[in-house]
Amino acid sequence: MNALIHNRLAALLLAVAALGLAVGLVLLAAGMPERAALAWVAGVLPVLAVLVVEIGRSLLRGDLGLDIVAALSMSAALVFGETLAAAVVAVMYSGGTFLESFAEGRARREMSDLLSRVPRVATRRRADTLEEIPLDDIAIGDLLLIRHGDVAPVDGMVESEQAILDQSALTGESLPIRLGRGEDVMSGSTNSGDAFDLRVKRRAADSTYAGIVRLVETAQASKAPMSRLADRWSMLFLLATIVIAAAAWAQTGDPIRAVAVLVVATPCPLILAVPVALVAGLSRAARFGVLIKGAKPLEWLARITTLILDKTGTLTDGRPQIVSIETAGGWREDQVLQFAAALDQASKHPIAQAIVEAARARGLSLPVPQRVVETAGEGLAGEVAGHAVLVGGAGFVAGRLGQGANGTVAATGSVVVAVGVDGRPAGHLVMADALRPGTAELLAGLRSLGIERILLATGDRRAVADAITRDLGLDGVRSELTPDQKVLLVLSERKNGPVMMVGDGVNDAPALAAADIGVAMGARGAAASAEAADVVLLVDHLDRLLPGIEVAQRARQIALQSVAVGIGLSVIGMIAAAFGYLSPVEGALLQELIDVGVILNALRALKIRPVHTGTPLEAAPLP
């Protein structure tokens, strides 16, 4: 809400200043200079009043910025009767403020509903009935029914025989886990299997998911504020302005000389060129599927030297994939996959769905299975095209075939799905959460853009993390991390320079909020991570980072070029005004010409062409 009010105030001030200037010019042309002066004053005073309040707040925070020069020039022009010059400065300043406010609010979504992933109501068993109750009414000891696809609203304990849960958003473990009676369930886990009963152990406000929400809020509150690029030039320019203006007044005894210097010195190349270049950069980045939430994050994105990556859903696809097929009994790979996928059409298990998707990707026809019997969490039995087929865990299939396990062992981070046909073993499907294609090339590209350190931070097991990243040349691997430990890693890495964190799960949200730049995978990532991040990749491809960083770097370079040229010309104009070659109005008009030049240069950011363009957008459509 504060951002919305700020945006509306900036637009209102620009409208008032522009109206005052326009009305005054009309009155001046009509031969009414006194009324024209009143119109100009009426347009300047609201801008000046808001500016003085902002300067006071900045000084209380210990900040000293270029806004002081703008306030001095408007005030001096009004005091010494140069109302037209004051009106021109007011329009330039309010225009720059509006552009910067627009850049801040253009893509910013308030973090108002971080708990959107957790249902607002829960289904509670009461005697022989089911009732829907609000989240806050859940009490310790209640028995909740968690249906297939539901998200556990609170921490609890499995009361049914078993539960199949997807905890990837919380722990980074990509494959669903099976929990037996009495085992603990974390809030935020998604039920991937049949409905089960959950005995409540903690109230909603005290559960795991709510703790992550509080951690995000704490991380955002402690995050160092991003400084505007313009402010980093402020002290030197402010000092030069005051020295030149004071010297001109002291040497000539004419205060109008000082007013002219202040008007020319109004830092519009900084106030205008920077937000124009950065807003243009925001628009350009969006064309490559990168949503940057404002001008300040874009500035910092251009300066990142350390990158921390989550694993599941970021470095990897986050979904189980077939990495190999081992056959037996003379069956071919496609036949084993076809039998397994055809039977798995009857299951909602994520691994079953992945097998079906893989078979369809190969163009295999999948007959409709008959007489299917599913043993939850273990496997399926049924008929496919006249053949008796078994699909499931190695123990399940071996037991149904009346044989012992054949010794096939899953590699680290993978799972084996056994297939039996007509009472004999037919083969195994080895499934794992594989690296995204082109990951090594992506990391090399990031290093070429100035990223000096790249680390992996995951809640997954160490063996899985090491197996996934073995040949990537990372600077560090941190595994089995909780959300607060990820935050500590981000904070500890700041000693090496600005830090960017990339993730997609709920467990990544606190670290995204704590990093100098948080980047969320927005296509399939959790709402919490997208809301906590400064940058959202609108398509599910990590290589979007490459054009995003390139656009940010080029936009910042263009802004700096505009500032350097604009300030240089302003200094020349200040010196000319100090020697009496420019009146205040002439100085304001000169400053307008300088502004036009730097804005035109800043708009070059709309034409930035990154060398690294990543996956074509047509191959990865926006959601």
C-alpha positions in Angstrom: 0.0 0.0 0.0 2.9 2.4 0.8 4.3 1.8 -2.7 0.9 2.6 -4.3 0.6 5.8 -2.3 4.1 6.8 -3.2 3.4 6.2 -6.9 0.2 8.2 -6.9 1.9 11.1 -5.0 4.7 11.2 -7.6 2.2 11.3 -10.5 0.2 14.0 -8.7 3.2 16.2 -8.1 4.3 15.9 -11.8 0.8 16.8 -12.9 0.7 19.9 -10.6 4.1 21.1 -11.6 3.4 20.6 -15.4 0.0 22.3 -15.1 1.5 25.2 -13.2 4.2 25.6 -15.9 1.8 25.3 -18.8 -0.8 27.8 -17.3 1.9 30.3 -16.5 3.3 30.2 -20.0 -0.3 30.7 -21.4 -0.8 33.7 -19.1 2.6 35.1 -20.0 1.8 34.9 -23.7 -1.5 36.7 -22.9 0.4 39.6 -21.4 -0.3 38.8 -17.7 3.2 38.3 -16.2 2.0 38.7 -12.6 -0.6 36.0 -12.9 1.9 33.8 -14.8 4.3 34.2 -11.8 1.6 33.1 -9.4 0.8 30.1 -11.5 4.4 29.1 -11.6 4.7 29.5 -7.8 1.5 27.4 -7.3 3.1 24.7 -9.4 6.4 24.8 -7.5 5.3 25.0 -3.9 3.7 21.5 -3.6 6.8 19.9 -5.2 9.1 21.9 -2.9 7.1 21.0 0.2 7.2 17.3 -0.5 10.9 17.6 -1.3 11.7 19.3 2.0 9.9 16.6 3.9 11.8 13.8 2.0 15.1 15.6 2.7 14.3 15.8 6.4 13.6 12.1 6.5 16.8 11.3 4.6 18.8 13.4 7.0 17.3 11.6 10.0 18.5 8.4 8.4 22.0 9.9 7.9 21.6 10.1 4.1 22.7 13.2 2.1 21.6 13.1 -1.5 21.2 15.3 -4.6 17.6 16.2 -3.6 19.2 19.1 -1.6 20.5 20.7 -4.8 17.0 20.6 -6.4 15.5 22.1 -3.2 18.1 24.9 -3.1 17.6 25.8 -6.8 13.8 26.0 -6.5 14.0 27.9 -3.2 16.6 30.4 -4.4 14.7 31.0 -7.7 11.5 31.7 -5.8 13.2 34.0 -3.3 14.8 36.1 -5.9 11.8 36.2 -8.3 13.0 33.7 -10.9 9.6 31.9 -10.9 9.8 30.6 -14.4 13.2 29.0 -13.7 11.8 27.5 -10.5 8.8 26.1 -12.4 11.1 24.4 -15.0 13.2 22.9 -12.3 10.0 21.6 -10.5 8.8 19.9 -13.6 12.2 18.3 -14.2 12.5 17.1 -10.6 8.9 15.8 -10.3 9.3 14.1 -13.7 12.4 12.3 -12.5 10.7 11.3 -9.3 7.8 9.9 -11.1 10.0 7.9 -13.5 11.9 6.4 -10.5 8.7 5.6 -8.7 7.4 4.0 -11.9 10.5 1.9 -12.1 10.0 0.8 -8.5 6.4 -0.1 -8.8 6.3 -1.4 -12.4 6.8 -5.1 -11.5 6.5 -5.1 -7.7 4.0 -7.4 -6.2 3.4 -6.9 -2.4 4.2 -9.9 -0.2 0.7 -9.9 1.2 -0.2 -13.5 1.0 2.8 -15.8 1.6 0.5 -18.4 3.1 -1.5 -18.7 -0.2 0.0 -22.2 -0.8 -1.6 -23.5 2.4 -5.4 -23.9 2.3 -7.6 -21.5 4.2 -9.6 -24.3 5.6 -9.0 -27.9 6.7 -11.2 -31.0 6.7 -11.6 -32.3 10.3 -13.0 -35.6 11.4 -15.6 -35.2 14.2 -17.3 -38.5 15.2 -18.6 -40.0 12.0 -18.7 -36.7 10.1 -16.3 -34.4 8.2 -16.4 -30.7 8.7 -14.6 -27.8 7.1 -12.9 -25.5 9.6 -10.8 -22.3 9.3 -7.0 -22.8 9.6 -6.9 -20.8 12.9 -9.5 -23.2 14.5 -7.3 -26.3 14.2 -6.4 -27.5 17.6 -3.7 -29.9 18.8 -5.0 -33.4 18.8 -7.5 -32.8 16.0 -7.7 -35.5 13.3 -7.6 -34.0 9.7 -8.3 -35.7 6.4 -5.6 -34.9 3.8 -6.9 -35.7 0.4 -4.8 -36.5 -2.7 -3.3 -33.2 -3.9 -4.0 -31.4 -0.6 -1.2 -29.5 1.2 -0.8 -30.3 4.9 -1.9 -27.1 6.7 -0.2 -27.9 10.0 2.5 -30.1 11.4 1.2 -33.5 12.4 1.6 -37.3 12.6 0.3 -40.0 10.1 -2.7 -41.8 11.6 -3.3 -44.0 8.5 -1.2 -47.0 7.4 0.9 -44.8 5.2 1.2 -41.5 3.4 3.0 -40.6 0.2 4.2 -37.0 0.4 6.0 -34.5 -1.9 8.2 -32.4 0.3 10.4 -30.9 -2.5 9.1 -27.4 -1.8 10.3 -27.7 1.8 13.4 -29.9 1.9 14.6 -30.0 -1.7 14.1 -33.7 -1.9 12.7 -34.2 -5.4 11.3 -37.7 -5.1 8.1 -38.3 -3.0 8.7 -40.0 0.3 6.6 -42.7 2.1 5.7 -42.2 5.7 4.2 -44.9 7.9 1.8 -44.7 10.9 3.2 -42.4 13.6 5.8 -40.6 11.5 5.9 -36.8 11.4 4.5 -34.7 8.5 5.7 -31.1 7.9 3.1 -28.5 7.0 3.5 -27.4 3.4 4.0 -31.0 2.2 1.7 -32.1 -0.7 -0.1 -35.4 -0.6 1.0 -37.3 -3.7 -0.8 -40.6 -2.8 -4.1 -41.7 -1.4 -6.0 -39.7 1.3 -4.7 -40.2 4.8 -5.5 -39.0 8.3 -3.2 -36.5 10.0 -3.1 -36.1 13.8 -2.4 -32.4 14.6 0.8 -31.8 16.7 1.1 -28.0 16.3 -1.3 -25.2 15.7 -1.0 -23.4 12.3 0.8 -20.4 13.8 3.5 -22.7 15.3 4.0 -25.0 12.3 6.9 -25.4 9.9 5.4 -23.4 7.1 4.4 -20.5 9.4 8.0 -20.5 10.8 9.3 -20.1 7.2 7.0 -17.2 6.7 8.3 -15.5 9.8 11.9 -16.2 8.7 11.2 -14.5 5.3 9.8 -11.4 7.1 12.8 -11.3 9.4 15.2 -11.6 6.5 13.5 -8.9 4.5 13.6 -6.5 7.5 17.3 -7.1 8.1 18.3 -6.8 4.4 20.6 -3.9 3.7 18.7 -1.2 1.7 19.7 -0.8 -1.9 21.2 2.6 -2.7 20.2 4.5 -5.8 23.0 4.9 -8.4 22.4 8.6 -8.3 23.1 8.9 -4.6 26.6 7.5 -5.1 27.4 10.6 -7.1 25.7 13.0 -4.8 28.3 14.2 -2.4 30.9 15.3 -4.9 28.4 17.1 -7.1 26.7 18.8 -4.2 30.0 20.1 -2.9 31.0 21.4 -6.4 27.6 23.1 -6.8 27.8 24.9 -3.5 31.4 26.0 -4.0 30.7 27.4 -7.5 27.5 29.1 -6.5 29.0 30.7 -3.3 32.1 31.8 -5.2 29.9 33.5 -7.9 27.9 35.3 -5.3 30.9 36.3 -3.3 32.9 37.6 -6.3 30.0 39.6 -7.9 27.7 40.4 -5.0 24.8 39.4 -7.3 22.6 36.6 -5.9 21.1 36.0 -9.3 24.5 34.5 -10.4 24.2 32.0 -7.6 20.6 31.2 -8.6 21.6 30.6 -12.2 24.4 28.3 -11.0 21.9 26.3 -8.8 19.4 26.1 -11.7 22.0 24.8 -14.1 23.2 22.5 -11.4 19.9 20.8 -10.8 21.0 17.2 -11.1 18.5 16.2 -13.8 20.9 14.0 -15.7 21.1 12.0 -12.5 17.4 12.4 -11.6 16.2 11.6 -15.2 18.8 9.6 -17.1 19.2 6.9 -14.4 15.6 5.9 -14.1 15.0 6.2 -17.8 17.9 3.8 -18.6 16.8 1.4 -15.9 13.1 1.4 -16.8 14.2 0.7 -20.3 16.4 -2.1 -19.0 13.4 -3.5 -17.1 11.3 -3.6 -20.2 14.1 -5.1 -22.3 14.8 -7.8 -19.7 11.1 -8.7 -19.6 11.3 -9.5 -23.3 13.7 -12.3 -22.5 11.5 -13.7 -19.8 13.1 -12.0 -16.8 10.9 -9.9 -14.5 13.0 -7.5 -12.4 11.0 -5.8 -9.6 12.3 -2.3 -10.0 15.3 -0.1 -10.8 17.3 -0.8 -7.7 17.3 -4.6 -8.1 18.4 -4.1 -11.7 21.3 -2.0 -10.6 22.4 -4.7 -8.1 21.9 -7.5 -10.6 24.6 -5.8 -12.7 27.0 -5.9 -9.8 26.6 -9.5 -8.5 29.8 -11.5 -7.9 28.6 -14.5 -5.9 25.8 -16.9 -7.0 24.1 -19.4 -4.7 21.9 -22.0 -6.4 19.3 -24.3 -5.0 19.3 -27.8 -6.5 15.8 -29.2 -6.9 13.7 -27.3 -9.5 16.6 -24.9 -10.2 19.8 -26.7 -11.0 17.7 -29.8 -11.7 14.3 -30.1 -13.3 12.6 -31.0 -10.0 10.7 -34.0 -11.5 11.8 -37.6 -11.7 13.0 -38.6 -15.2 14.1 -42.0 -16.7 17.9 -42.0 -17.0 18.3 -45.6 -18.1 16.3 -48.8 -18.9 17.7 -52.2 -18.1 16.0 -55.1 -19.9 15.6 -58.8 -19.1 13.9 -61.8 -20.7 14.5 -60.7 -24.2 12.3 -57.6 -24.1 13.4 -54.4 -25.8 13.7 -51.0 -23.9 10.6 -49.6 -25.7 8.6 -52.6 -24.8 9.5 -52.5 -21.1 8.7 -48.8 -21.1 5.4 -49.3 -23.0 4.2 -52.0 -20.5 5.1 -49.9 -17.5 3.6 -46.7 -18.9 0.4 -48.4 -20.0 -0.2 -49.8 -16.5 0.9 -46.6 -14.8 -1.9 -44.7 -16.6 -4.1 -46.0 -13.8 -2.0 -44.3 -11.0 -1.7 -40.8 -9.8 1.7 -41.3 -8.3 4.3 -38.7 -9.5 6.7 -41.5 -10.6 4.0 -43.2 -12.5 3.0 -40.0 -14.2 6.6 -39.4 -15.2 6.9 -42.8 -16.8 3.7 -42.2 -18.8 5.0 -38.8 -19.9 8.3 -40.4 -21.0 6.6 -43.1 -23.0 4.4 -40.5 -24.8 7.5 -38.4 -25.5 8.9 -41.4 -27.4 5.7 -41.7 -29.4 4.7 -45.1 -27.9 1.1 -46.1 -28.0 -0.4 -46.9 -24.6 -3.2 -49.5 -24.4 -5.8 -49.1 -21.8 -5.0 -51.3 -18.8 -7.5 -53.8 -17.5 -8.2 -55.2 -14.0 -5.7 -52.8 -12.3 -5.0 -53.3 -8.6 -2.8 -50.7 -6.9 -1.0 -51.2 -3.6 -0.5 -47.7 -2.4 3.2 -46.7 -2.3 4.4 -50.1 -3.6 3.1 -50.8 -7.1 0.4 -51.9 -9.5 -0.7 -55.2 -11.0 -3.0 -55.5 -14.1 -3.3 -56.6 -17.7 -1.9 -54.7 -20.7 -2.8 -56.0 -24.2 -3.4 -59.5 -22.9 -0.2 -59.6 -20.8 -0.1 -59.7 -17.0 2.0 -56.8 -15.9 3.6 -55.7 -12.6 5.1 -52.3 -12.0 6.6 -51.0 -8.7 9.4 -51.3 -6.3 11.9 -54.1 -6.7 10.6 -55.8 -3.6 7.0 -55.5 -4.6 7.6 -57.0 -8.1 9.9 -59.7 -6.9 7.4 -60.8 -4.2 4.6 -61.0 -6.7 6.8 -63.1 -9.0 7.7 -65.4 -6.2 11.4 -64.5 -6.6 14.0 -62.8 -4.4 15.2 -59.3 -5.2 17.6 -59.5 -8.2 20.2 -57.3 -6.6 19.6 -54.1 -8.7 20.6 -51.2 -6.5 19.6 -47.6 -7.2 22.4 -45.1 -7.6 22.7 -42.2 -5.2 19.7 -39.9 -5.7 17.8 -42.3 -8.0 15.0 -44.8 -7.7 14.5 -48.2 -9.5 11.1 -49.1 -10.8 10.9 -52.9 -11.6 8.7 -54.3 -14.4 7.4 -57.9 -14.6 5.5 -59.3 -17.6 3.7 -62.7 -17.7 5.2 -63.9 -14.4 8.8 -63.1 -15.3 11.1 -60.1 -14.8 11.1 -57.8 -17.8 13.5 -55.1 -16.7 14.0 -52.0 -14.6 13.5 -48.3 -15.1 16.2 -46.2 -13.3 14.8 -42.7 -12.5 16.4 -39.6 -11.0 16.1 -35.9 -10.8 18.6 -35.1 -13.5 20.6 -31.9 -14.2 19.0 -29.5 -16.6 20.5 -29.7 -20.0 23.3 -27.3 -20.7 24.0 -26.6 -17.0 27.8 -26.7 -17.4 27.6 -24.2 -20.3 25.3 -22.0 -18.3 27.7 -21.8 -15.3 30.5 -21.0 -17.7 28.5 -18.2 -19.2 27.7 -16.8 -15.8 31.4 -16.7 -14.9 32.1 -14.8 -18.1 29.7 -12.2 -16.9 31.7 -11.6 -13.8 30.3 -14.1 -11.3 33.3 -15.1 -9.3 31.8 -17.7 -6.9 29.1 -20.2 -7.6 27.8 -22.4 -4.7 25.1 -25.0 -4.3 22.8 -24.8 -1.3 20.2 -27.6 -0.9 18.2 -29.3 1.7 18.9 -32.6 0.0 21.4 -35.3 1.2 25.1 -34.8 0.8 25.6 -37.8 -1.4 22.8 -36.7 -3.8 24.2 -33.2 -4.0 27.7 -34.4 -4.7 26.5 -36.9 -7.3 24.6 -34.1 -9.2 27.3 -31.5 -9.1 30.4 -33.7 -9.5 31.6 -32.3 -12.9 30.3 -28.7 -12.6 33.3 -27.1 -11.0 31.3 -25.4 -8.3 33.2 -23.3 -5.6 31.2 -25.0 -2.8 28.4 -27.5 -2.1 26.3 -27.1 1.1 23.8 -29.8 1.7 21.1 -30.8 4.2 20.4 -27.1 4.9 17.3 -25.8 6.7 15.8 -22.5 5.6 17.6 -20.5 8.4 20.9 -22.2 7.5 20.5 -21.0 3.9 20.0 -17.5 5.2 23.2 -17.8 7.2 25.1 -19.0 4.1 23.8 -16.0 2.2 24.9 -13.6 4.9 28.3 -15.2 5.3 29.0 -14.9 1.5 28.4 -11.2 1.5 32.1 -10.7 2.6 33.0 -11.7 -1.0 30.7 -9.2 -2.6 27.0 -8.8 -3.6 25.2 -12.1 -3.4 22.5 -13.5 -5.7 20.4 -16.5 -4.5 18.3 -18.6 -7.0 15.6 -21.0 -5.8 12.0 -22.1 -6.4 10.8 -23.7 -3.2 9.1 -22.5 0.0 12.3 -23.4 1.8 14.3 -21.0 -0.4 12.1 -17.9 0.3 14.0 -16.7 3.4 17.3 -16.9 1.6 15.9 -15.1 -1.4 14.7 -12.3 0.8 18.0 -12.1 2.6 20.2 -12.0 -0.5 21.2 -8.8 -2.3 19.3 -10.2 -5.3 16.8 -13.1 -4.9 15.9 -14.9 -8.1 12.8 -17.2 -8.2 11.9 -19.8 -10.8 8.4 -18.4 -11.5 6.9 -20.9 -14.0 6.6 -23.8 -11.5 8.1 -22.4 -8.4 6.2 -21.7 -5.1 4.3 -18.5 -4.7 6.3 -17.8 -1.5 9.7 -17.7 -3.4 8.3 -15.6 -6.2 7.0 -13.0 -3.8 10.1 -12.9 -1.7 12.4 -12.5 -4.7 13.7 -9.4 -6.5 13.8 -11.1 -9.9 11.4 -13.8 -11.3 12.3 -16.0 -14.3 9.0 -16.1 -16.2 9.9 -19.3 -18.0 11.2 -22.5 -16.4 14.8 -22.1 -17.8 17.7 -21.1 -15.6 19.6 -19.9 -18.6 17.3 -16.8 -18.5 19.8 -15.5 -16.0 22.3 -14.8 -18.8 20.4 -12.3 -20.8 18.9 -10.9 -17.5 22.4 -10.1 -16.1 23.7 -8.8 -19.5 20.7 -6.4 -19.9 21.2 -5.2 -16.3 24.9 -4.6 -16.9 24.4 -2.8 -20.2 21.5 -0.7 -18.8 23.7 0.4 -15.9 26.6 1.2 -18.2 24.3 3.3 -20.4 23.0 5.1 -17.3 26.5 5.8 -16.1 27.4 7.2 -19.6 24.4 9.5 -19.6 25.3 10.7 -16.1 28.9 11.3 -16.9 28.1 13.3 -20.1 25.2 15.1 -18.5 27.0 16.1 -15.3 30.0 17.2 -17.4 27.8 19.5 -19.5 26.1 20.8 -16.3 29.5 21.7 -14.8 30.3 23.6 -17.9 27.0 25.4 -17.7 27.5 26.2 -14.0 30.8 27.8 -14.8 29.2 29.8 -17.6 26.4 30.9 -15.3 28.9 31.9 -12.6 30.6 34.3 -15.1 27.3 35.8 -16.0 26.9 34.2 -19.5 23.6 32.5 -18.5 20.5 33.8 -16.7 18.5 31.5 -14.5 15.9 31.0 -17.2 18.6 30.4 -19.8 20.2 28.0 -17.4 17.0 26.1 -17.0 16.5 25.9 -20.7 20.1 24.7 -21.2 19.5 22.1 -18.6 16.4 21.0 -20.5 18.5 20.5 -23.6 21.0 18.5 -21.6 18.1 16.4 -20.3 16.8 15.7 -23.8 20.3 14.5 -24.8 20.8 12.2 -21.8 17.3 10.8 -22.0 17.8 9.9 -25.7 21.0 8.2 -24.8 19.4 6.4 -21.9 16.7 5.1 -24.2 19.3 3.1 -26.0 18.8 0.5 -23.2 15.6 -0.5 -25.1 17.8 -1.8 -27.9 20.2 -3.9 -25.8 21.0 -7.2 -27.6 22.5 -9.8 -25.2 25.1 -12.1 -26.5 23.6 -14.9 -24.4 19.9 -15.2 -25.2 19.2 -18.5 -23.5 16.4 -20.8 -24.6 14.2 -19.2 -27.2 11.0 -17.9 -25.8 9.0 -19.7 -28.4 10.4 -22.9 -27.1 9.6 -21.9 -23.5 6.3 -19.9 -23.7 5.4 -17.5 -20.9 3.0 -19.0 -18.4 
